[in-house]
Amino acid sequence: MLKKQFLKSKPVCKVTFTLPEQIKAESAYLVGDFNNWDEKATAMKKAKKGGQFSITLELETGRDFQFRYLVNGTDWHNDWNADKYVPNPFSGDNSVVTT
């Protein structure tokens, strides 16, 4: 799930990425254009209540960012509430958030 908050004070959008609750995870990372697809750069935090993983990033406005969730170090997942999807070179799709 994606939640966006556009800031008036600077050209960024705060985007909260939340792993869908039906995906059971011990660990989760947000991987995408914004971190050069580094699989360990952006760890998601697990909520004490409900146990969902999420993270909020400030992303430059007026851009599309491709991303995926890496769960338990091996399983790749899309966000089915993304703004759109684009094919990736690994026979699947990447989620896209538009800011």
Number of C-alpha atoms within 10 A of each C-alpha: 14 16 12 17 12 16 12 8 6 9 13 17 21 17 19 16 21 20 28 17 12 7 10 14 17 10 14 26 24 26 21 20 13 16 13 9 15 13 17 13 13 17 17 21 16 18 10 8 6 8 13 19 24 20 16 16 14 17 20 17 15 11 11 16 17 21 23 21 25 22 19 13 14 8 10 15 18 19 21 14 14 17 14 15 18 10 10 11 7 7 6 11 17 23 23 23 21 17 20
